[in-house]
Amino acid sequence: MVSAGLPQRFRKATQVIYTGWELLFPVLHIGRGIGLWSIFFDRIDGVLFTEGVHLSGKPLAADEALFSYGGELRVRVVLGYGAPIELRFGLAQGEGQPGPTFYFDVQGDVGF
């Protein structure tokens, strides 16, 4: 569960209903490495997303549901000779939160 832009208190709930939607679109196909180095830049994708969370076992009330929305850039890179990673830079705004949240994440399969 990503929970981008949502307050920390929702992580303490015992019952959670979660929904998330993403729109992924290509921004730039690089398809090149750097000289003879073992790093290959594959592509950059853009993502628009929205998430919703309900925090209890009671019937759904509008004030108990939390929503967030945002966007991110995903840079797909291959390190070495077959270790793909994804660098994620994003900005998310939670409904009712004072300001947006910037985040950075690295995901991948390094194969060790």
Gaussian input, Z-matrix of N, CA and C with variables (Angstrom, degrees):
# hf/3-21g

backbone

0 1
 N
 C     1     B1
 C     2     B2     1     A1
 N     3     B3     2     A2     1     D1
 C     4     B4     3     A3     2     D2
 C     5     B5     4     A4     3     D3
 N     6     B6     5     A5     4     D4
 C     7     B7     6     A6     5     D5
 C     8     B8     7     A7     6     D6
 N     9     B9     8     A8     7     D7
 C    10    B10     9     A9     8     D8
 C    11    B11    10    A10     9     D9
 N    12    B12    11    A11    10    D10
 C    13    B13    12    A12    11    D11
 C    14    B14    13    A13    12    D12
 N    15    B15    14    A14    13    D13
 C    16    B16    15    A15    14    D14
 C    17    B17    16    A16    15    D15
 N    18    B18    17    A17    16    D16
 C    19    B19    18    A18    17    D17
 C    20    B20    19    A19    18    D18
 N    21    B21    20    A20    19    D19
 C    22    B22    21    A21    20    D20
 C    23    B23    22    A22    21    D21
 N    24    B24    23    A23    22    D22
 C    25    B25    24    A24    23    D23
 C    26    B26    25    A25    24    D24
 N    27    B27    26    A26    25    D25
 C    28    B28    27    A27    26    D26
 C    29    B29    28    A28    27    D27
 N    30    B30    29    A29    28    D28
 C    31    B31    30    A30    29    D29
 C    32    B32    31    A31    30    D30
 N    33    B33    32    A32    31    D31
 C    34    B34    33    A33    32    D32
 C    35    B35    34    A34    33    D33
 N    36    B36    35    A35    34    D34
 C    37    B37    36    A36    35    D35
 C    38    B38    37    A37    36    D36
 N    39    B39    38    A38    37    D37
 C    40    B40    39    A39    38    D38
 C    41    B41    40    A40    39    D39
 N    42    B42    41    A41    40    D40
 C    43    B43    42    A42    41    D41
 C    44    B44    43    A43    42    D42
 N    45    B45    44    A44    43    D43
 C    46    B46    45    A45    44    D44
 C    47    B47    46    A46    45    D45
 N    48    B48    47    A47    46    D46
 C    49    B49    48    A48    47    D47
 C    50    B50    49    A49    48    D48
 N    51    B51    50    A50    49    D49
 C    52    B52    51    A51    50    D50
 C    53    B53    52    A52    51    D51
 N    54    B54    53    A53    52    D52
 C    55    B55    54    A54    53    D53
 C    56    B56    55    A55    54    D54
 N    57    B57    56    A56    55    D55
 C    58    B58    57    A57    56    D56
 C    59    B59    58    A58    57    D57
 N    60    B60    59    A59    58    D58
 C    61    B61    60    A60    59    D59
 C    62    B62    61    A61    60    D60
 N    63    B63    62    A62    61    D61
 C    64    B64    63    A63    62    D62
 C    65    B65    64    A64    63    D63
 N    66    B66    65    A65    64    D64
 C    67    B67    66    A66    65    D65
 C    68    B68    67    A67    66    D66
 N    69    B69    68    A68    67    D67
 C    70    B70    69    A69    68    D68
 C    71    B71    70    A70    69    D69
 N    72    B72    71    A71    70    D70
 C    73    B73    72    A72    71    D71
 C    74    B74    73    A73    72    D72
 N    75    B75    74    A74    73    D73
 C    76    B76    75    A75    74    D74
 C    77    B77    76    A76    75    D75
 N    78    B78    77    A77    76    D76
 C    79    B79    78    A78    77    D77
 C    80    B80    79    A79    78    D78
 N    81    B81    80    A80    79    D79
 C    82    B82    81    A81    80    D80
 C    83    B83    82    A82    81    D81
 N    84    B84    83    A83    82    D82
 C    85    B85    84    A84    83    D83
 C    86    B86    85    A85    84    D84
 N    87    B87    86    A86    85    D85
 C    88    B88    87    A87    86    D86
 C    89    B89    88    A88    87    D87
 N    90    B90    89    A89    88    D88
 C    91    B91    90    A90    89    D89
 C    92    B92    91    A91    90    D90
 N    93    B93    92    A92    91    D91
 C    94    B94    93    A93    92    D92
 C    95    B95    94    A94    93    D93
 N    96    B96    95    A95    94    D94
 C    97    B97    96    A96    95    D95
 C    98    B98    97    A97    96    D96
 N    99    B99    98    A98    97    D97
 C   100   B100    99    A99    98    D98
 C   101   B101   100   A100    99    D99
 N   102   B102   101   A101   100   D100
 C   103   B103   102   A102   101   D101
 C   104   B104   103   A103   102   D102
 N   105   B105   104   A104   103   D103
 C   106   B106   105   A105   104   D104
 C   107   B107   106   A106   105   D105
 N   108   B108   107   A107   106   D106
 C   109   B109   108   A108   107   D107
 C   110   B110   109   A109   108   D108
 N   111   B111   110   A110   109   D109
 C   112   B112   111   A111   110   D110
 C   113   B113   112   A112   111   D111
 N   114   B114   113   A113   112   D112
 C   115   B115   114   A114   113   D113
 C   116   B116   115   A115   114   D114
 N   117   B117   116   A116   115   D115
 C   118   B118   117   A117   116   D116
 C   119   B119   118   A118   117   D117
 N   120   B120   119   A119   118   D118
 C   121   B121   120   A120   119   D119
 C   122   B122   121   A121   120   D120
 N   123   B123   122   A122   121   D121
 C   124   B124   123   A123   122   D122
 C   125   B125   124   A124   123   D123
 N   126   B126   125   A125   124   D124
 C   127   B127   126   A126   125   D125
 C   128   B128   127   A127   126   D126
 N   129   B129   128   A128   127   D127
 C   130   B130   129   A129   128   D128
 C   131   B131   130   A130   129   D129
 N   132   B132   131   A131   130   D130
 C   133   B133   132   A132   131   D131
 C   134   B134   133   A133   132   D132
 N   135   B135   134   A134   133   D133
 C   136   B136   135   A135   134   D134
 C   137   B137   136   A136   135   D135
 N   138   B138   137   A137   136   D136
 C   139   B139   138   A138   137   D137
 C   140   B140   139   A139   138   D138
 N   141   B141   140   A140   139   D139
 C   142   B142   141   A141   140   D140
 C   143   B143   142   A142   141   D141
 N   144   B144   143   A143   142   D142
 C   145   B145   144   A144   143   D143
 C   146   B146   145   A145   144   D144
 N   147   B147   146   A146   145   D145
 C   148   B148   147   A147   146   D146
 C   149   B149   148   A148   147   D147
 N   150   B150   149   A149   148   D148
 C   151   B151   150   A150   149   D149
 C   152   B152   151   A151   150   D150
 N   153   B153   152   A152   151   D151
 C   154   B154   153   A153   152   D152
 C   155   B155   154   A154   153   D153
 N   156   B156   155   A155   154   D154
 C   157   B157   156   A156   155   D155
 C   158   B158   157   A157   156   D156
 N   159   B159   158   A158   157   D157
 C   160   B160   159   A159   158   D158
 C   161   B161   160   A160   159   D159
 N   162   B162   161   A161   160   D160
 C   163   B163   162   A162   161   D161
 C   164   B164   163   A163   162   D162
 N   165   B165   164   A164   163   D163
 C   166   B166   165   A165   164   D164
 C   167   B167   166   A166   165   D165
 N   168   B168   167   A167   166   D166
 C   169   B169   168   A168   167   D167
 C   170   B170   169   A169   168   D168
 N   171   B171   170   A170   169   D169
 C   172   B172   171   A171   170   D170
 C   173   B173   172   A172   171   D171
 N   174   B174   173   A173   172   D172
 C   175   B175   174   A174   173   D173
 C   176   B176   175   A175   174   D174
 N   177   B177   176   A176   175   D175
 C   178   B178   177   A177   176   D176
 C   179   B179   178   A178   177   D177
 N   180   B180   179   A179   178   D178
 C   181   B181   180   A180   179   D179
 C   182   B182   181   A181   180   D180
 N   183   B183   182   A182   181   D181
 C   184   B184   183   A183   182   D182
 C   185   B185   184   A184   183   D183
 N   186   B186   185   A185   184   D184
 C   187   B187   186   A186   185   D185
 C   188   B188   187   A187   186   D186
 N   189   B189   188   A188   187   D187
 C   190   B190   189   A189   188   D188
 C   191   B191   190   A190   189   D189
 N   192   B192   191   A191   190   D190
 C   193   B193   192   A192   191   D191
 C   194   B194   193   A193   192   D192
 N   195   B195   194   A194   193   D193
 C   196   B196   195   A195   194   D194
 C   197   B197   196   A196   195   D195
 N   198   B198   197   A197   196   D196
 C   199   B199   198   A198   197   D197
 C   200   B200   199   A199   198   D198
 N   201   B201   200   A200   199   D199
 C   202   B202   201   A201   200   D200
 C   203   B203   202   A202   201   D201
 N   204   B204   203   A203   202   D202
 C   205   B205   204   A204   203   D203
 C   206   B206   205   A205   204   D204
 N   207   B207   206   A206   205   D205
 C   208   B208   207   A207   206   D206
 C   209   B209   208   A208   207   D207
 N   210   B210   209   A209   208   D208
 C   211   B211   210   A210   209   D209
 C   212   B212   211   A211   210   D210
 N   213   B213   212   A212   211   D211
 C   214   B214   213   A213   212   D212
 C   215   B215   214   A214   213   D213
 N   216   B216   215   A215   214   D214
 C   217   B217   216   A216   215   D215
 C   218   B218   217   A217   216   D216
 N   219   B219   218   A218   217   D217
 C   220   B220   219   A219   218   D218
 C   221   B221   220   A220   219   D219
 N   222   B222   221   A221   220   D220
 C   223   B223   222   A222   221   D221
 C   224   B224   223   A223   222   D222
 N   225   B225   224   A224   223   D223
 C   226   B226   225   A225   224   D224
 C   227   B227   226   A226   225   D225
 N   228   B228   227   A227   226   D226
 C   229   B229   228   A228   227   D227
 C   230   B230   229   A229   228   D228
 N   231   B231   230   A230   229   D229
 C   232   B232   231   A231   230   D230
 C   233   B233   232   A232   231   D231
 N   234   B234   233   A233   232   D232
 C   235   B235   234   A234   233   D233
 C   236   B236   235   A235   234   D234
 N   237   B237   236   A236   235   D235
 C   238   B238   237   A237   236   D236
 C   239   B239   238   A238   237   D237
 N   240   B240   239   A239   238   D238
 C   241   B241   240   A240   239   D239
 C   242   B242   241   A241   240   D240
 N   243   B243   242   A242   241   D241
 C   244   B244   243   A243   242   D242
 C   245   B245   244   A244   243   D243
 N   246   B246   245   A245   244   D244
 C   247   B247   246   A246   245   D245
 C   248   B248   247   A247   246   D246
 N   249   B249   248   A248   247   D247
 C   250   B250   249   A249   248   D248
 C   251   B251   250   A250   249   D249
 N   252   B252   251   A251   250   D250
 C   253   B253   252   A252   251   D251
 C   254   B254   253   A253   252   D252
 N   255   B255   254   A254   253   D253
 C   256   B256   255   A255   254   D254
 C   257   B257   256   A256   255   D255
 N   258   B258   257   A257   256   D256
 C   259   B259   258   A258   257   D257
 C   260   B260   259   A259   258   D258
 N   261   B261   260   A260   259   D259
 C   262   B262   261   A261   260   D260
 C   263   B263   262   A262   261   D261
 N   264   B264   263   A263   262   D262
 C   265   B265   264   A264   263   D263
 C   266   B266   265   A265   264   D264
 N   267   B267   266   A266   265   D265
 C   268   B268   267   A267   266   D266
 C   269   B269   268   A268   267   D267
 N   270   B270   269   A269   268   D268
 C   271   B271   270   A270   269   D269
 C   272   B272   271   A271   270   D270
 N   273   B273   272   A272   271   D271
 C   274   B274   273   A273   272   D272
 C   275   B275   274   A274   273   D273
 N   276   B276   275   A275   274   D274
 C   277   B277   276   A276   275   D275
 C   278   B278   277   A277   276   D276
 N   279   B279   278   A278   277   D277
 C   280   B280   279   A279   278   D278
 C   281   B281   280   A280   279   D279
 N   282   B282   281   A281   280   D280
 C   283   B283   282   A282   281   D281
 C   284   B284   283   A283   282   D282
 N   285   B285   284   A284   283   D283
 C   286   B286   285   A285   284   D284
 C   287   B287   286   A286   285   D285
 N   288   B288   287   A287   286   D286
 C   289   B289   288   A288   287   D287
 C   290   B290   289   A289   288   D288
 N   291   B291   290   A290   289   D289
 C   292   B292   291   A291   290   D290
 C   293   B293   292   A292   291   D291
 N   294   B294   293   A293   292   D292
 C   295   B295   294   A294   293   D293
 C   296   B296   295   A295   294   D294
 N   297   B297   296   A296   295   D295
 C   298   B298   297   A297   296   D296
 C   299   B299   298   A298   297   D297
 N   300   B300   299   A299   298   D298
 C   301   B301   300   A300   299   D299
 C   302   B302   301   A301   300   D300
 N   303   B303   302   A302   301   D301
 C   304   B304   303   A303   302   D302
 C   305   B305   304   A304   303   D303
 N   306   B306   305   A305   304   D304
 C   307   B307   306   A306   305   D305
 C   308   B308   307   A307   306   D306
 N   309   B309   308   A308   307   D307
 C   310   B310   309   A309   308   D308
 C   311   B311   310   A310   309   D309
 N   312   B312   311   A311   310   D310
 C   313   B313   312   A312   311   D311
 C   314   B314   313   A313   312   D312
 N   315   B315   314   A314   313   D313
 C   316   B316   315   A315   314   D314
 C   317   B317   316   A316   315   D315
 N   318   B318   317   A317   316   D316
 C   319   B319   318   A318   317   D317
 C   320   B320   319   A319   318   D318
 N   321   B321   320   A320   319   D319
 C   322   B322   321   A321   320   D320
 C   323   B323   322   A322   321   D321
 N   324   B324   323   A323   322   D322
 C   325   B325   324   A324   323   D323
 C   326   B326   325   A325   324   D324
 N   327   B327   326   A326   325   D325
 C   328   B328   327   A327   326   D326
 C   329   B329   328   A328   327   D327
 N   330   B330   329   A329   328   D328
 C   331   B331   330   A330   329   D329
 C   332   B332   331   A331   330   D330
 N   333   B333   332   A332   331   D331
 C   334   B334   333   A333   332   D332
 C   335   B335   334   A334   333   D333

   B1=1.4419
   B2=1.5177
   B3=1.3089
   B4=1.4578
   B5=1.5171
   B6=1.3018
   B7=1.4691
   B8=1.5186
   B9=1.3066
   B10=1.4591
   B11=1.5183
   B12=1.3163
   B13=1.4493
   B14=1.5129
   B15=1.3213
   B16=1.4618
   B17=1.5212
   B18=1.3395
   B19=1.4684
   B20=1.5248
   B21=1.3204
   B22=1.4631
   B23=1.5213
   B24=1.3301
   B25=1.4635
   B26=1.5258
   B27=1.3268
   B28=1.4597
   B29=1.5232
   B30=1.2999
   B31=1.4691
   B32=1.5237
   B33=1.3346
   B34=1.4572
   B35=1.5225
   B36=1.3158
   B37=1.4604
   B38=1.5283
   B39=1.3302
   B40=1.4592
   B41=1.5177
   B42=1.3224
   B43=1.4589
   B44=1.5210
   B45=1.3239
   B46=1.4582
   B47=1.5252
   B48=1.3201
   B49=1.4594
   B50=1.5233
   B51=1.3222
   B52=1.4650
   B53=1.5240
   B54=1.3118
   B55=1.4589
   B56=1.5219
   B57=1.2978
   B58=1.4597
   B59=1.5165
   B60=1.3290
   B61=1.4634
   B62=1.5248
   B63=1.3383
   B64=1.4609
   B65=1.5215
   B66=1.3183
   B67=1.4559
   B68=1.5246
   B69=1.3293
   B70=1.4664
   B71=1.5269
   B72=1.3426
   B73=1.4605
   B74=1.5310
   B75=1.3432
   B76=1.4669
   B77=1.5266
   B78=1.3298
   B79=1.4602
   B80=1.5255
   B81=1.3383
   B82=1.4594
   B83=1.5232
   B84=1.3370
   B85=1.4659
   B86=1.5229
   B87=1.3320
   B88=1.4613
   B89=1.5266
   B90=1.3296
   B91=1.4559
   B92=1.5177
   B93=1.3329
   B94=1.4658
   B95=1.5229
   B96=1.3083
   B97=1.4519
   B98=1.5162
   B99=1.3263
   B100=1.4637
   B101=1.5239
   B102=1.3071
   B103=1.4625
   B104=1.5209
   B105=1.3262
   B106=1.4577
   B107=1.5254
   B108=1.3190
   B109=1.4612
   B110=1.5173
   B111=1.3079
   B112=1.4664
   B113=1.5322
   B114=1.3324
   B115=1.4582
   B116=1.5295
   B117=1.3302
   B118=1.4560
   B119=1.5223
   B120=1.3193
   B121=1.4632
   B122=1.5239
   B123=1.3085
   B124=1.4572
   B125=1.5272
   B126=1.3435
   B127=1.4629
   B128=1.5206
   B129=1.3276
   B130=1.4628
   B131=1.5199
   B132=1.3199
   B133=1.4629
   B134=1.5155
   B135=1.3121
   B136=1.4559
   B137=1.5153
   B138=1.3114
   B139=1.4643
   B140=1.5248
   B141=1.3263
   B142=1.4601
   B143=1.5158
   B144=1.3267
   B145=1.4570
   B146=1.5201
   B147=1.3195
   B148=1.4558
   B149=1.5220
   B150=1.3239
   B151=1.4631
   B152=1.5193
   B153=1.3086
   B154=1.4555
   B155=1.5163
   B156=1.3394
   B157=1.4632
   B158=1.5224
   B159=1.3276
   B160=1.4668
   B161=1.5225
   B162=1.3330
   B163=1.4527
   B164=1.5130
   B165=1.2902
   B166=1.4617
   B167=1.5167
   B168=1.3302
   B169=1.4476
   B170=1.5160
   B171=1.3320
   B172=1.4617
   B173=1.5289
   B174=1.3474
   B175=1.4680
   B176=1.5303
   B177=1.3128
   B178=1.4569
   B179=1.5237
   B180=1.3116
   B181=1.4607
   B182=1.5248
   B183=1.3201
   B184=1.4666
   B185=1.5256
   B186=1.3342
   B187=1.4628
   B188=1.5256
   B189=1.3202
   B190=1.4652
   B191=1.5272
   B192=1.3202
   B193=1.4587
   B194=1.5273
   B195=1.3151
   B196=1.4625
   B197=1.5268
   B198=1.3196
   B199=1.4511
   B200=1.5196
   B201=1.3158
   B202=1.4603
   B203=1.5216
   B204=1.3075
   B205=1.4565
   B206=1.5217
   B207=1.3226
   B208=1.4538
   B209=1.5079
   B210=1.3144
   B211=1.4482
   B212=1.5148
   B213=1.3214
   B214=1.4581
   B215=1.5142
   B216=1.3184
   B217=1.4557
   B218=1.5155
   B219=1.3269
   B220=1.4630
   B221=1.5242
   B222=1.3159
   B223=1.4634
   B224=1.5212
   B225=1.3318
   B226=1.4655
   B227=1.5289
   B228=1.3412
   B229=1.4624
   B230=1.5229
   B231=1.3371
   B232=1.4673
   B233=1.5207
   B234=1.3340
   B235=1.4635
   B236=1.5180
   B237=1.3077
   B238=1.4575
   B239=1.5136
   B240=1.3031
   B241=1.4598
   B242=1.5157
   B243=1.3261
   B244=1.4561
   B245=1.5056
   B246=1.3226
   B247=1.4676
   B248=1.5367
   B249=1.3446
   B250=1.4623
   B251=1.5295
   B252=1.3277
   B253=1.4596
   B254=1.5280
   B255=1.3113
   B256=1.4588
   B257=1.5209
   B258=1.3198
   B259=1.4624
   B260=1.5218
   B261=1.3345
   B262=1.4645
   B263=1.5235
   B264=1.3234
   B265=1.4601
   B266=1.5206
   B267=1.3284
   B268=1.4545
   B269=1.5082
   B270=1.3238
   B271=1.4527
   B272=1.5179
   B273=1.3376
   B274=1.4618
   B275=1.5202
   B276=1.3252
   B277=1.4578
   B278=1.5195
   B279=1.3228
   B280=1.4528
   B281=1.5194
   B282=1.3238
   B283=1.4608
   B284=1.5263
   B285=1.3265
   B286=1.4566
   B287=1.5170
   B288=1.3218
   B289=1.4631
   B290=1.5298
   B291=1.3368
   B292=1.4649
   B293=1.5278
   B294=1.3082
   B295=1.4595
   B296=1.5118
   B297=1.3325
   B298=1.4591
   B299=1.5262
   B300=1.3209
   B301=1.4605
   B302=1.5217
   B303=1.3347
   B304=1.4558
   B305=1.5217
   B306=1.3233
   B307=1.4613
   B308=1.5223
   B309=1.3266
   B310=1.4612
   B311=1.5149
   B312=1.3238
   B313=1.4573
   B314=1.5265
   B315=1.3170
   B316=1.4609
   B317=1.5141
   B318=1.3309
   B319=1.4563
   B320=1.5131
   B321=1.3146
   B322=1.4471
   B323=1.5027
   B324=1.3200
   B325=1.4511
   B326=1.5213
   B327=1.3271
   B328=1.4607
   B329=1.5208
   B330=1.3127
   B331=1.4461
   B332=1.5107
   B333=1.3104
   B334=1.4683
   B335=1.4985
   A1=107.91
   A2=117.61
   A3=121.84
   A4=112.03
   A5=118.95
   A6=125.10
   A7=113.39
   A8=118.28
   A9=121.32
   A10=110.49
   A11=115.97
   A12=121.42
   A13=115.54
   A14=118.44
   A15=121.13
   A16=110.35
   A17=117.58
   A18=119.99
   A19=111.71
   A20=116.76
   A21=122.30
   A22=112.55
   A23=118.90
   A24=121.14
   A25=113.24
   A26=118.27
   A27=118.18
   A28=111.54
   A29=118.46
   A30=121.15
   A31=111.94
   A32=117.48
   A33=121.22
   A34=112.57
   A35=118.95
   A36=122.15
   A37=110.13
   A38=116.39
   A39=120.33
   A40=111.86
   A41=117.95
   A42=121.68
   A43=108.52
   A44=115.92
   A45=120.58
   A46=109.48
   A47=116.01
   A48=122.10
   A49=105.39
   A50=116.97
   A51=121.62
   A52=110.34
   A53=117.15
   A54=122.13
   A55=108.56
   A56=116.44
   A57=121.07
   A58=110.31
   A59=115.67
   A60=121.59
   A61=108.65
   A62=115.61
   A63=121.48
   A64=110.32
   A65=115.80
   A66=122.40
   A67=105.94
   A68=115.96
   A69=122.56
   A70=108.63
   A71=117.00
   A72=120.28
   A73=109.20
   A74=116.86
   A75=119.95
   A76=110.95
   A77=116.32
   A78=122.05
   A79=109.73
   A80=116.15
   A81=120.49
   A82=109.44
   A83=116.33
   A84=120.75
   A85=106.90
   A86=116.40
   A87=120.96
   A88=109.79
   A89=116.77
   A90=121.38
   A91=115.39
   A92=117.10
   A93=120.20
   A94=111.22
   A95=114.79
   A96=121.42
   A97=110.36
   A98=115.51
   A99=121.18
   A100=107.44
   A101=116.71
   A102=121.15
   A103=111.93
   A104=115.93
   A105=121.06
   A106=112.39
   A107=117.61
   A108=120.89
   A109=109.75
   A110=115.89
   A111=119.96
   A112=110.84
   A113=115.78
   A114=122.07
   A115=107.16
   A116=115.64
   A117=121.65
   A118=108.63
   A119=117.08
   A120=121.66
   A121=108.24
   A122=116.68
   A123=121.53
   A124=111.62
   A125=116.80
   A126=119.21
   A127=111.27
   A128=114.68
   A129=122.51
   A130=107.48
   A131=116.13
   A132=122.34
   A133=109.56
   A134=116.09
   A135=122.18
   A136=109.32
   A137=116.74
   A138=121.74
   A139=108.80
   A140=116.01
   A141=122.26
   A142=105.85
   A143=118.03
   A144=119.23
   A145=111.49
   A146=114.26
   A147=122.50
   A148=107.55
   A149=116.14
   A150=122.01
   A151=108.83
   A152=115.14
   A153=120.25
   A154=109.77
   A155=116.32
   A156=121.87
   A157=108.96
   A158=116.78
   A159=122.83
   A160=106.53
   A161=117.29
   A162=121.19
   A163=120.00
   A164=121.33
   A165=118.21
   A166=110.05
   A167=116.40
   A168=121.81
   A169=113.03
   A170=117.55
   A171=121.73
   A172=110.07
   A173=117.69
   A174=119.49
   A175=110.62
   A176=115.20
   A177=121.39
   A178=111.64
   A179=116.14
   A180=123.01
   A181=107.29
   A182=116.45
   A183=120.15
   A184=112.37
   A185=117.98
   A186=119.23
   A187=113.24
   A188=118.89
   A189=121.97
   A190=112.36
   A191=117.57
   A192=121.36
   A193=109.15
   A194=115.93
   A195=122.22
   A196=108.85
   A197=116.85
   A198=121.51
   A199=109.65
   A200=115.70
   A201=120.92
   A202=108.41
   A203=115.22
   A204=121.78
   A205=107.75
   A206=115.88
   A207=118.22
   A208=112.35
   A209=114.55
   A210=121.48
   A211=110.34
   A212=115.28
   A213=119.49
   A214=110.40
   A215=115.01
   A216=123.16
   A217=107.79
   A218=116.10
   A219=122.04
   A220=108.59
   A221=116.03
   A222=122.00
   A223=107.12
   A224=115.99
   A225=120.93
   A226=109.26
   A227=114.68
   A228=122.19
   A229=108.12
   A230=116.67
   A231=121.55
   A232=107.05
   A233=115.84
   A234=122.05
   A235=109.56
   A236=115.90
   A237=119.46
   A238=109.60
   A239=115.71
   A240=120.28
   A241=109.37
   A242=116.23
   A243=119.63
   A244=115.40
   A245=119.70
   A246=121.93
   A247=108.53
   A248=117.63
   A249=119.81
   A250=112.02
   A251=116.21
   A252=120.87
   A253=108.01
   A254=114.56
   A255=121.17
   A256=108.43
   A257=116.70
   A258=122.57
   A259=107.33
   A260=117.05
   A261=121.33
   A262=110.02
   A263=115.93
   A264=123.59
   A265=106.47
   A266=117.74
   A267=118.67
   A268=114.54
   A269=114.01
   A270=123.35
   A271=106.75
   A272=116.95
   A273=121.56
   A274=110.09
   A275=115.35
   A276=121.63
   A277=108.49
   A278=116.74
   A279=121.47
   A280=109.89
   A281=116.15
   A282=120.32
   A283=109.37
   A284=117.20
   A285=121.84
   A286=114.57
   A287=118.32
   A288=121.69
   A289=109.33
   A290=118.07
   A291=120.62
   A292=114.55
   A293=117.96
   A294=119.79
   A295=111.09
   A296=117.30
   A297=120.34
   A298=112.09
   A299=115.48
   A300=123.34
   A301=108.90
   A302=117.58
   A303=121.97
   A304=107.93
   A305=117.12
   A306=119.46
   A307=110.56
   A308=114.06
   A309=123.72
   A310=107.09
   A311=116.89
   A312=120.84
   A313=108.60
   A314=116.04
   A315=122.32
   A316=107.22
   A317=116.44
   A318=121.18
   A319=108.45
   A320=115.45
   A321=117.59
   A322=113.05
   A323=114.02
   A324=122.60
   A325=107.03
   A326=116.36
   A327=119.80
   A328=112.79
   A329=118.84
   A330=121.96
   A331=116.83
   A332=119.36
   A333=120.92
   A334=110.48
   D1=125.03
   D2=-174.22
   D3=-75.88
   D4=-50.71
   D5=177.67
   D6=60.05
   D7=32.66
   D8=-179.72
   D9=-69.22
   D10=129.34
   D11=176.63
   D12=82.49
   D13=-2.39
   D14=-179.21
   D15=-93.88
   D16=153.79
   D17=-178.83
   D18=-67.61
   D19=156.71
   D20=-177.49
   D21=-65.23
   D22=-28.14
   D23=-173.98
   D24=-62.44
   D25=-24.26
   D26=-177.51
   D27=-68.70
   D28=-20.41
   D29=179.45
   D30=-72.62
   D31=-12.28
   D32=-179.04
   D33=-94.77
   D34=2.42
   D35=-179.66
   D36=-74.02
   D37=151.39
   D38=178.84
   D39=-92.91
   D40=-25.51
   D41=177.33
   D42=-127.65
   D43=126.63
   D44=-175.50
   D45=-133.45
   D46=133.68
   D47=169.03
   D48=-111.14
   D49=124.71
   D50=-173.09
   D51=-125.40
   D52=141.12
   D53=170.90
   D54=-138.55
   D55=142.50
   D56=178.68
   D57=-144.77
   D58=139.24
   D59=179.57
   D60=-129.48
   D61=139.37
   D62=178.93
   D63=-129.59
   D64=143.31
   D65=169.84
   D66=-117.90
   D67=109.56
   D68=-176.90
   D69=-101.94
   D70=130.73
   D71=179.93
   D72=-141.38
   D73=145.39
   D74=-179.85
   D75=-73.44
   D76=138.47
   D77=176.13
   D78=-106.01
   D79=-48.57
   D80=-176.63
   D81=-152.86
   D82=129.34
   D83=173.37
   D84=-99.37
   D85=111.41
   D86=-175.84
   D87=-87.32
   D88=-60.19
   D89=176.10
   D90=62.17
   D91=34.47
   D92=-178.80
   D93=-141.18
   D94=156.68
   D95=173.74
   D96=-104.89
   D97=-172.36
   D98=177.58
   D99=-112.26
   D100=102.76
   D101=179.10
   D102=52.64
   D103=-128.43
   D104=178.86
   D105=-99.19
   D106=8.11
   D107=178.12
   D108=-68.32
   D109=153.94
   D110=-178.89
   D111=-91.89
   D112=55.99
   D113=174.35
   D114=-135.72
   D115=133.77
   D116=-175.40
   D117=-129.26
   D118=120.46
   D119=177.30
   D120=-89.37
   D121=115.38
   D122=-175.08
   D123=-84.96
   D124=-65.62
   D125=-177.57
   D126=-163.00
   D127=168.25
   D128=174.64
   D129=-120.20
   D130=127.36
   D131=177.82
   D132=-115.17
   D133=150.67
   D134=172.69
   D135=-107.03
   D136=149.09
   D137=-179.86
   D138=-136.41
   D139=131.85
   D140=167.68
   D141=-110.84
   D142=135.42
   D143=-175.74
   D144=-141.93
   D145=160.69
   D146=170.96
   D147=-142.23
   D148=146.20
   D149=-179.88
   D150=-135.31
   D151=150.15
   D152=175.68
   D153=-138.85
   D154=143.29
   D155=-177.94
   D156=-138.01
   D157=135.33
   D158=171.55
   D159=-115.41
   D160=134.56
   D161=-164.25
   D162=-105.92
   D163=12.48
   D164=-179.51
   D165=-152.30
   D166=177.43
   D167=178.57
   D168=-89.55
   D169=-2.75
   D170=179.56
   D171=-76.02
   D172=165.76
   D173=175.15
   D174=-57.28
   D175=146.30
   D176=-175.12
   D177=-63.57
   D178=124.28
   D179=172.32
   D180=-116.83
   D181=144.05
   D182=-174.77
   D183=-58.51
   D184=-32.73
   D185=-177.58
   D186=-79.52
   D187=-7.72
   D188=177.95
   D189=-97.85
   D190=-7.45
   D191=179.34
   D192=-92.75
   D193=137.20
   D194=178.91
   D195=-114.89
   D196=138.93
   D197=-179.86
   D198=-130.01
   D199=148.01
   D200=173.29
   D201=-142.68
   D202=160.29
   D203=178.61
   D204=-149.39
   D205=159.83
   D206=-179.78
   D207=175.19
   D208=-166.10
   D209=179.72
   D210=-148.25
   D211=158.52
   D212=177.94
   D213=-150.80
   D214=159.01
   D215=171.14
   D216=-109.59
   D217=133.79
   D218=178.15
   D219=-115.96
   D220=119.21
   D221=178.68
   D222=-103.24
   D223=117.28
   D224=-179.16
   D225=-96.64
   D226=123.87
   D227=-175.00
   D228=-131.56
   D229=144.62
   D230=173.13
   D231=-113.23
   D232=120.42
   D233=179.14
   D234=-98.74
   D235=151.23
   D236=178.90
   D237=61.53
   D238=-132.37
   D239=-179.80
   D240=-125.67
   D241=58.00
   D242=174.79
   D243=129.09
   D244=22.62
   D245=177.56
   D246=-109.24
   D247=89.85
   D248=-178.01
   D249=-75.22
   D250=137.47
   D251=173.47
   D252=-132.74
   D253=161.39
   D254=178.60
   D255=-129.99
   D256=121.17
   D257=176.65
   D258=-95.52
   D259=125.48
   D260=-177.55
   D261=-116.85
   D262=124.90
   D263=175.57
   D264=-117.81
   D265=122.14
   D266=-174.90
   D267=-141.66
   D268=164.96
   D269=176.95
   D270=-136.58
   D271=125.20
   D272=-176.96
   D273=-131.12
   D274=144.90
   D275=178.05
   D276=-123.58
   D277=121.41
   D278=175.14
   D279=-88.30
   D280=139.86
   D281=178.71
   D282=-60.90
   D283=128.07
   D284=-179.88
   D285=82.59
   D286=-0.73
   D287=178.60
   D288=-85.83
   D289=149.29
   D290=-175.00
   D291=-66.88
   D292=-27.63
   D293=-178.37
   D294=-160.61
   D295=167.99
   D296=179.89
   D297=-72.48
   D298=161.90
   D299=179.01
   D300=-114.79
   D301=127.67
   D302=173.72
   D303=-93.69
   D304=139.20
   D305=177.36
   D306=-141.29
   D307=157.63
   D308=177.15
   D309=-135.10
   D310=136.96
   D311=-177.42
   D312=-144.47
   D313=147.40
   D314=174.82
   D315=-121.26
   D316=125.92
   D317=177.13
   D318=-129.27
   D319=149.36
   D320=177.93
   D321=167.84
   D322=176.37
   D323=179.83
   D324=-121.41
   D325=101.74
   D326=-177.88
   D327=-84.78
   D328=-12.11
   D329=172.14
   D330=73.16
   D331=24.98
   D332=178.11
   D333=-84.82

